């Protein structure tokens, strides 16, 4: 009987743990095609702790989810986007 209680509890705990972290939304100029999105994703995936990346080409918005304890900064993002050929504009941060 205890096994039947432990497994669901572990599942719930793991789902809650995976949801913890921070979401960053960055405004970027110059995003025009899926290849642009691929270039940005490739650069961002090099940062330890990045879990998910979404690129909205129409809105020029890059959304990045990072695990708990990982922080992205403007001094870190400006050269990253510049090296990828884009212009970084701004970033907002919110807990997930």
N, CA, C and O atoms as CSV, one atom per row, in Angstrom:
chain,resi,resn,atom,element,x,y,z
A,1,UNK,N,N,0.822,-1.200,0.000
A,1,UNK,CA,C,0.000,0.000,0.000
A,1,UNK,C,C,0.867,1.266,0.000
A,1,UNK,O,O,0.538,2.252,-0.659
A,2,UNK,N,N,1.970,1.225,0.743
A,2,UNK,CA,C,2.825,2.409,0.806
A,2,UNK,C,C,3.410,2.754,-0.563
A,2,UNK,O,O,3.564,3.929,-0.898
A,3,UNK,N,N,3.733,1.734,-1.350
A,3,UNK,CA,C,4.278,1.988,-2.681
A,3,UNK,C,C,3.289,2.772,-3.537
A,3,UNK,O,O,3.677,3.645,-4.313
A,4,UNK,N,N,2.024,2.453,-3.388
A,4,UNK,CA,C,1.006,3.136,-4.181
A,4,UNK,C,C,0.863,4.597,-3.777
A,4,UNK,O,O,0.411,5.413,-4.580
A,5,UNK,N,N,1.235,4.937,-2.564
A,5,UNK,CA,C,1.186,6.326,-2.122
A,5,UNK,C,C,2.469,7.069,-2.461
A,5,UNK,O,O,2.431,8.259,-2.774
A,6,UNK,N,N,3.585,6.393,-2.404
A,6,UNK,CA,C,4.873,7.039,-2.635
A,6,UNK,C,C,5.042,7.442,-4.094
A,6,UNK,O,O,5.515,8.543,-4.374
A,7,UNK,N,N,4.670,6.585,-5.015
A,7,UNK,CA,C,4.859,6.881,-6.439
A,7,UNK,C,C,4.111,8.152,-6.852
A,7,UNK,O,O,4.724,9.021,-7.473
A,8,UNK,N,N,2.822,8.306,-6.540
A,8,UNK,CA,C,2.147,9.555,-6.917
A,8,UNK,C,C,2.754,10.782,-6.232
A,8,UNK,O,O,2.826,11.854,-6.835
A,9,UNK,N,N,3.184,10.636,-4.997
A,9,UNK,CA,C,3.797,11.768,-4.304
A,9,UNK,C,C,5.100,12.181,-4.975
A,9,UNK,O,O,5.373,13.373,-5.119
A,10,UNK,N,N,5.897,11.217,-5.379
A,10,UNK,CA,C,7.141,11.533,-6.085
A,10,UNK,C,C,6.857,12.200,-7.425
A,10,UNK,O,O,7.570,13.118,-7.830
A,11,UNK,N,N,5.832,11.744,-8.103
A,11,UNK,CA,C,5.462,12.338,-9.379
A,11,UNK,C,C,5.051,13.799,-9.196
A,11,UNK,O,O,5.495,14.664,-9.951
A,12,UNK,N,N,4.227,14.075,-8.222
A,12,UNK,CA,C,3.784,15.446,-7.951
A,12,UNK,C,C,4.977,16.314,-7.567
A,12,UNK,O,O,5.091,17.448,-8.030
A,13,UNK,N,N,5.859,15.794,-6.732
A,13,UNK,CA,C,7.035,16.548,-6.307
A,13,UNK,C,C,7.932,16.868,-7.493
A,13,UNK,O,O,8.430,17.988,-7.603
A,14,UNK,N,N,8.148,15.903,-8.384
A,14,UNK,CA,C,9.027,16.140,-9.532
A,14,UNK,C,C,8.420,17.160,-10.489
A,14,UNK,O,O,9.152,17.960,-11.072
A,15,UNK,N,N,7.110,17.153,-10.663
A,15,UNK,CA,C,6.461,18.143,-11.519
A,15,UNK,C,C,6.585,19.535,-10.927
A,15,UNK,O,O,6.823,20.496,-11.659
A,16,UNK,N,N,6.430,19.661,-9.626
A,16,UNK,CA,C,6.569,20.954,-8.966
A,16,UNK,C,C,8.002,21.452,-9.066
A,16,UNK,O,O,8.231,22.641,-9.290
A,17,UNK,N,N,8.960,20.564,-8.905
A,17,UNK,CA,C,10.366,20.955,-8.977
A,17,UNK,C,C,10.735,21.410,-10.379
A,17,UNK,O,O,11.516,22.349,-10.535
A,18,UNK,N,N,10.189,20.766,-11.398
A,18,UNK,CA,C,10.532,21.149,-12.766
A,18,UNK,C,C,9.906,22.488,-13.151
A,18,UNK,O,O,10.395,23.152,-14.065
A,19,UNK,N,N,8.849,22.890,-12.480
A,19,UNK,CA,C,8.193,24.153,-12.786
A,19,UNK,C,C,8.897,25.337,-12.137
A,19,UNK,O,O,8.686,26.477,-12.549
A,20,UNK,N,N,9.729,25.087,-11.129
A,20,UNK,CA,C,10.429,26.172,-10.455
A,20,UNK,C,C,11.458,26.763,-11.404
A,20,UNK,O,O,11.999,26.070,-12.265
A,21,UNK,N,N,11.715,28.021,-11.240
A,21,UNK,CA,C,12.708,28.683,-12.075
A,21,UNK,C,C,12.212,30.051,-12.478
A,21,UNK,O,O,11.310,30.609,-11.855
A,22,UNK,N,N,12.808,30.584,-13.525
A,22,UNK,CA,C,12.500,31.936,-13.971
A,22,UNK,C,C,12.268,31.936,-15.474
A,22,UNK,O,O,12.874,31.164,-16.218
A,23,UNK,N,N,11.379,32.819,-15.900
A,23,UNK,CA,C,11.132,33.004,-17.327
A,23,UNK,C,C,11.565,34.419,-17.707
A,23,UNK,O,O,11.176,35.393,-17.064
A,24,UNK,N,N,12.368,34.514,-18.752
A,24,UNK,CA,C,12.826,35.791,-19.278
A,24,UNK,C,C,12.195,36.009,-20.646
A,24,UNK,O,O,12.151,35.098,-21.473
A,25,UNK,N,N,11.710,37.214,-20.875
A,25,UNK,CA,C,11.175,37.592,-22.186
A,25,UNK,C,C,12.041,38.732,-22.710
A,25,UNK,O,O,12.143,39.784,-22.079
A,26,UNK,N,N,12.664,38.517,-23.872
A,26,UNK,CA,C,13.592,39.499,-24.421
A,26,UNK,C,C,13.103,40.014,-25.763
A,26,UNK,O,O,12.727,39.236,-26.639
A,27,UNK,N,N,13.113,41.329,-25.915
A,27,UNK,CA,C,12.774,41.975,-27.186
A,27,UNK,C,C,14.047,42.066,-28.017
A,27,UNK,O,O,15.090,42.519,-27.546
A,28,UNK,N,N,13.933,41.625,-29.267
A,28,UNK,CA,C,15.096,41.560,-30.146
A,28,UNK,C,C,14.706,42.066,-31.535
A,28,UNK,O,O,13.649,41.708,-32.053
A,29,UNK,N,N,15.557,42.894,-32.133
A,29,UNK,CA,C,15.339,43.359,-33.507
A,29,UNK,C,C,16.114,42.479,-34.473
A,29,UNK,O,O,17.211,42.016,-34.163
A,30,UNK,N,N,15.533,42.252,-35.652
A,30,UNK,CA,C,16.231,41.540,-36.712
A,30,UNK,C,C,15.812,40.098,-36.907
A,30,UNK,O,O,16.340,39.417,-37.786
A,31,UNK,N,N,14.876,39.619,-36.108
A,31,UNK,CA,C,14.404,38.237,-36.272
A,31,UNK,C,C,13.451,38.192,-37.461
A,31,UNK,O,O,12.415,38.857,-37.453
A,32,UNK,N,N,13.798,37.405,-38.487
A,32,UNK,CA,C,12.979,37.410,-39.693
A,32,UNK,C,C,12.604,36.026,-40.213
A,32,UNK,O,O,11.636,35.896,-40.963
A,33,UNK,N,N,13.346,34.997,-39.833
A,33,UNK,CA,C,13.102,33.688,-40.439
A,33,UNK,C,C,13.411,32.567,-39.443
A,33,UNK,O,O,14.035,32.816,-38.411
A,34,UNK,N,N,12.984,31.345,-39.737
A,34,UNK,CA,C,13.276,30.222,-38.842
A,34,UNK,C,C,14.776,30.003,-38.627
A,34,UNK,O,O,15.192,29.542,-37.564
A,35,UNK,N,N,15.577,30.332,-39.628
A,35,UNK,CA,C,17.026,30.200,-39.460
A,35,UNK,C,C,17.527,31.167,-38.384
A,35,UNK,O,O,18.449,30.843,-37.636
A,36,UNK,N,N,16.915,32.358,-38.310
A,36,UNK,CA,C,17.253,33.324,-37.252
A,36,UNK,C,C,16.957,32.717,-35.884
A,36,UNK,O,O,17.768,32.805,-34.962
A,37,UNK,N,N,15.790,32.105,-35.770
A,37,UNK,CA,C,15.397,31.478,-34.505
A,37,UNK,C,C,16.384,30.386,-34.128
A,37,UNK,O,O,16.759,30.262,-32.962
A,38,UNK,N,N,16.802,29.599,-35.101
A,38,UNK,CA,C,17.760,28.529,-34.837
A,38,UNK,C,C,19.076,29.095,-34.308
A,38,UNK,O,O,19.650,28.547,-33.367
A,39,UNK,N,N,19.556,30.179,-34.901
A,39,UNK,CA,C,20.810,30.789,-34.460
A,39,UNK,C,C,20.738,31.274,-33.024
A,39,UNK,O,O,21.680,31.091,-32.252
A,40,UNK,N,N,19.620,31.894,-32.664
A,40,UNK,CA,C,19.432,32.375,-31.290
A,40,UNK,C,C,19.352,31.194,-30.331
A,40,UNK,O,O,19.995,31.198,-29.281
A,41,UNK,N,N,18.569,30.192,-30.687
A,41,UNK,CA,C,18.429,29.017,-29.819
A,41,UNK,C,C,19.779,28.345,-29.580
A,41,UNK,O,O,20.085,27.927,-28.463
A,42,UNK,N,N,20.567,28.249,-30.616
A,42,UNK,CA,C,21.885,27.614,-30.501
A,42,UNK,C,C,22.768,28.370,-29.503
A,42,UNK,O,O,23.444,27.750,-28.682
A,43,UNK,N,N,22.766,29.686,-29.569
A,43,UNK,CA,C,23.560,30.507,-28.641
A,43,UNK,C,C,23.051,30.365,-27.207
A,43,UNK,O,O,23.840,30.198,-26.277
A,44,UNK,N,N,21.726,30.431,-27.032
A,44,UNK,CA,C,21.157,30.378,-25.684
A,44,UNK,C,C,21.322,29.003,-25.042
A,44,UNK,O,O,21.483,28.909,-23.825
A,45,UNK,N,N,21.285,27.949,-25.831
A,45,UNK,CA,C,21.439,26.596,-25.284
A,45,UNK,C,C,22.833,26.361,-24.714
A,45,UNK,O,O,23.040,25.413,-23.956
A,46,UNK,N,N,23.785,27.207,-25.068
A,46,UNK,CA,C,25.136,27.089,-24.526
A,46,UNK,C,C,25.213,27.547,-23.072
A,46,UNK,O,O,26.199,27.277,-22.387
A,47,UNK,N,N,24.183,28.232,-22.602
A,47,UNK,CA,C,24.154,28.719,-21.225
A,47,UNK,C,C,23.620,27.614,-20.329
A,47,UNK,O,O,22.522,27.102,-20.547
A,48,UNK,N,N,24.394,27.253,-19.332
A,48,UNK,CA,C,23.987,26.201,-18.401
A,48,UNK,C,C,22.731,26.626,-17.645
A,48,UNK,O,O,22.655,27.742,-17.130
A,49,UNK,N,N,21.759,25.737,-17.584
A,49,UNK,CA,C,20.526,26.000,-16.854
A,49,UNK,C,C,19.361,26.428,-17.720
A,49,UNK,O,O,18.234,26.521,-17.232
A,50,UNK,N,N,19.607,26.692,-19.003
A,50,UNK,CA,C,18.516,27.035,-19.917
A,50,UNK,C,C,17.729,25.763,-20.200
A,50,UNK,O,O,18.286,24.754,-20.632
A,51,UNK,N,N,16.421,25.828,-19.947
A,51,UNK,CA,C,15.566,24.649,-20.100
A,51,UNK,C,C,14.701,24.687,-21.355
A,51,UNK,O,O,14.479,23.657,-21.991
A,52,UNK,N,N,14.213,25.874,-21.711
A,52,UNK,CA,C,13.286,25.979,-22.842
A,52,UNK,C,C,13.454,27.344,-23.497
A,52,UNK,O,O,13.648,28.357,-22.824
A,53,UNK,N,N,13.377,27.348,-24.817
A,53,UNK,CA,C,13.505,28.589,-25.582
A,53,UNK,C,C,12.372,28.645,-26.599
A,53,UNK,O,O,12.139,27.685,-27.334
A,54,UNK,N,N,11.672,29.771,-26.636
A,54,UNK,CA,C,10.639,30.005,-27.650
A,54,UNK,C,C,10.974,31.311,-28.362
A,54,UNK,O,O,11.285,32.313,-27.718
A,55,UNK,N,N,10.909,31.297,-29.680
A,55,UNK,CA,C,11.180,32.497,-30.466
A,55,UNK,C,C,9.929,32.846,-31.259
A,55,UNK,O,O,9.442,32.041,-32.052
A,56,UNK,N,N,9.412,34.054,-31.039
A,56,UNK,CA,C,8.262,34.565,-31.786
A,56,UNK,C,C,8.800,35.569,-32.806
A,56,UNK,O,O,9.118,36.707,-32.462
A,57,UNK,N,N,8.896,35.136,-34.054
A,57,UNK,CA,C,9.481,35.973,-35.100
A,57,UNK,C,C,8.663,37.231,-35.357
A,57,UNK,O,O,9.228,38.307,-35.555
A,58,UNK,N,N,7.344,37.109,-35.356
A,58,UNK,CA,C,6.476,38.250,-35.654
A,58,UNK,C,C,6.603,39.357,-34.620
A,58,UNK,O,O,6.598,40.538,-34.967
A,59,UNK,N,N,6.717,38.982,-33.358
A,59,UNK,CA,C,6.789,39.976,-32.286
A,59,UNK,C,C,8.216,40.333,-31.894
A,59,UNK,O,O,8.427,41.251,-31.102
A,60,UNK,N,N,9.197,39.621,-32.437
A,60,UNK,CA,C,10.586,39.875,-32.060
A,60,UNK,C,C,10.818,39.579,-30.592
A,60,UNK,O,O,11.505,40.324,-29.893
A,61,UNK,N,N,10.232,38.477,-30.133
A,61,UNK,CA,C,10.277,38.124,-28.719
A,61,UNK,C,C,10.933,36.760,-28.539
A,61,UNK,O,O,10.554,35.783,-29.185
A,62,UNK,N,N,11.913,36.712,-27.660
A,62,UNK,CA,C,12.581,35.460,-27.317
A,62,UNK,C,C,12.280,35.185,-25.851
A,62,UNK,O,O,12.620,35.987,-24.981
A,63,UNK,N,N,11.640,34.048,-25.577
A,63,UNK,CA,C,11.289,33.662,-24.211
A,63,UNK,C,C,12.174,32.497,-23.804
A,63,UNK,O,O,12.283,31.497,-24.514
A,64,UNK,N,N,12.809,32.648,-22.636
A,64,UNK,CA,C,13.746,31.637,-22.154
A,64,UNK,C,C,13.365,31.238,-20.735
A,64,UNK,O,O,13.241,32.090,-19.856
A,65,UNK,N,N,13.181,29.943,-20.517
A,65,UNK,CA,C,12.953,29.410,-19.176
A,65,UNK,C,C,14.265,28.838,-18.667
A,65,UNK,O,O,14.930,28.063,-19.354
A,66,UNK,N,N,14.629,29.236,-17.444
A,66,UNK,CA,C,15.847,28.715,-16.823
A,66,UNK,C,C,15.488,28.051,-15.506
A,66,UNK,O,O,14.479,28.377,-14.879
A,67,UNK,N,N,16.330,27.119,-15.101
A,67,UNK,CA,C,16.060,26.431,-13.842
A,67,UNK,C,C,16.330,27.376,-12.670
A,67,UNK,O,O,16.968,28.419,-12.812
A,68,UNK,N,N,15.827,26.974,-11.533
A,68,UNK,CA,C,15.966,27.762,-10.316
A,68,UNK,C,C,17.440,28.008,-10.017
A,68,UNK,O,O,18.266,27.102,-10.120
A,69,UNK,N,N,17.757,29.239,-9.647
A,69,UNK,CA,C,19.125,29.593,-9.298
A,69,UNK,C,C,19.940,30.139,-10.458
A,69,UNK,O,O,21.051,30.627,-10.252
A,70,UNK,N,N,19.408,30.066,-11.677
A,70,UNK,CA,C,20.117,30.571,-12.854
A,70,UNK,C,C,19.565,31.951,-13.179
A,70,UNK,O,O,18.351,32.158,-13.179
A,71,UNK,N,N,20.457,32.890,-13.455
A,71,UNK,CA,C,20.023,34.243,-13.772
A,71,UNK,C,C,20.668,34.702,-15.077
A,71,UNK,O,O,21.866,34.518,-15.293
A,72,UNK,N,N,19.859,35.295,-15.931
A,72,UNK,CA,C,20.359,35.903,-17.159
A,72,UNK,C,C,20.441,37.405,-16.924
A,72,UNK,O,O,19.557,37.988,-16.297
A,73,UNK,N,N,21.499,38.031,-17.427
A,73,UNK,CA,C,21.693,39.465,-17.222
A,73,UNK,C,C,21.809,40.185,-18.564
A,73,UNK,O,O,22.141,39.583,-19.585
A,74,UNK,N,N,21.527,41.487,-18.536
A,74,UNK,CA,C,21.666,42.280,-19.759
A,74,UNK,C,C,23.110,42.282,-20.264
A,74,UNK,O,O,23.325,42.126,-21.466
A,75,UNK,N,N,24.121,42.456,-19.380
A,75,UNK,CA,C,25.498,42.407,-19.879
A,75,UNK,C,C,25.856,41.064,-20.530
A,75,UNK,O,O,26.761,41.000,-21.362
A,76,UNK,N,N,25.169,40.029,-20.163
A,76,UNK,CA,C,25.376,38.704,-20.752
A,76,UNK,C,C,24.638,38.593,-22.098
A,76,UNK,O,O,25.155,37.993,-23.040
A,77,UNK,N,N,23.438,39.168,-22.184
A,77,UNK,CA,C,22.591,39.013,-23.364
A,77,UNK,C,C,22.987,39.918,-24.525
A,77,UNK,O,O,22.915,39.501,-25.681
A,78,UNK,N,N,23.404,41.149,-24.239
A,78,UNK,CA,C,23.728,42.098,-25.316
A,78,UNK,C,C,24.772,41.524,-26.276
A,78,UNK,O,O,24.522,41.499,-27.481
A,79,UNK,N,N,25.933,41.060,-25.793
A,79,UNK,CA,C,26.910,40.504,-26.741
A,79,UNK,C,C,26.455,39.188,-27.377
A,79,UNK,O,O,26.816,38.896,-28.517
A,80,UNK,N,N,25.675,38.401,-26.654
A,80,UNK,CA,C,25.187,37.138,-27.202
A,80,UNK,C,C,24.344,37.396,-28.448
A,80,UNK,O,O,24.538,36.754,-29.480
A,81,UNK,N,N,23.407,38.338,-28.346
A,81,UNK,CA,C,22.551,38.652,-29.490
A,81,UNK,C,C,23.336,39.366,-30.589
A,81,UNK,O,O,23.103,39.129,-31.774
A,82,UNK,N,N,24.263,40.236,-30.199
A,82,UNK,CA,C,25.083,40.937,-31.193
A,82,UNK,C,C,25.924,39.941,-31.991
A,82,UNK,O,O,26.021,40.048,-33.214
A,83,UNK,N,N,26.530,38.980,-31.304
A,83,UNK,CA,C,27.329,37.954,-31.987
A,83,UNK,C,C,26.482,37.111,-32.938
A,83,UNK,O,O,26.982,36.604,-33.942
A,84,UNK,N,N,25.202,36.966,-32.615
A,84,UNK,CA,C,24.295,36.196,-33.472
A,84,UNK,C,C,23.727,37.050,-34.609
A,84,UNK,O,O,23.025,36.537,-35.482
A,85,UNK,N,N,24.035,38.370,-34.598
A,85,UNK,CA,C,23.591,39.247,-35.672
A,85,UNK,C,C,22.289,39.977,-35.408
A,85,UNK,O,O,21.635,40.432,-36.346
A,86,UNK,N,N,21.901,40.098,-34.141
A,86,UNK,CA,C,20.637,40.740,-33.790
A,86,UNK,C,C,20.868,41.856,-32.782
A,86,UNK,O,O,21.928,41.938,-32.161
A,87,UNK,N,N,19.862,42.716,-32.627
A,87,UNK,CA,C,19.951,43.822,-31.688
A,87,UNK,C,C,19.063,43.543,-30.487
A,87,UNK,O,O,17.842,43.449,-30.615
A,88,UNK,N,N,19.677,43.410,-29.329
A,88,UNK,CA,C,18.960,43.205,-28.071
A,88,UNK,C,C,18.348,44.534,-27.656
A,88,UNK,O,O,19.026,45.561,-27.692
A,89,UNK,N,N,17.071,44.532,-27.260
A,89,UNK,CA,C,16.387,45.759,-26.849
A,89,UNK,C,C,16.072,45.809,-25.356
A,89,UNK,O,O,16.389,46.794,-24.689
A,90,UNK,N,N,15.456,44.765,-24.831
A,90,UNK,CA,C,15.057,44.794,-23.417
A,90,UNK,C,C,14.762,43.386,-22.934
A,90,UNK,O,O,14.648,42.443,-23.717
A,91,UNK,N,N,14.641,43.274,-21.598
A,91,UNK,CA,C,14.353,41.969,-21.004
A,91,UNK,C,C,13.466,42.162,-19.782
A,91,UNK,O,O,13.681,43.073,-18.982
A,92,UNK,N,N,12.464,41.292,-19.649
A,92,UNK,CA,C,11.656,41.243,-18.435
A,92,UNK,C,C,11.831,39.866,-17.815
A,92,UNK,O,O,12.142,38.890,-18.497
A,93,UNK,N,N,11.627,39.812,-16.518
A,93,UNK,CA,C,11.874,38.584,-15.755
A,93,UNK,C,C,10.678,38.316,-14.858
A,93,UNK,O,O,10.142,39.227,-14.228
A,94,UNK,N,N,10.265,37.048,-14.808
A,94,UNK,CA,C,9.189,36.673,-13.884
A,94,UNK,C,C,9.366,35.227,-13.444
A,94,UNK,O,O,9.830,34.394,-14.223
A,95,UNK,N,N,8.999,34.921,-12.203
A,95,UNK,CA,C,9.089,33.528,-11.738
A,95,UNK,C,C,8.079,32.663,-12.473
A,95,UNK,O,O,7.026,33.133,-12.905
A,96,UNK,N,N,8.426,31.375,-12.607
A,96,UNK,CA,C,7.491,30.426,-13.230
A,96,UNK,C,C,6.724,29.716,-12.153
A,96,UNK,O,O,5.880,28.870,-12.452
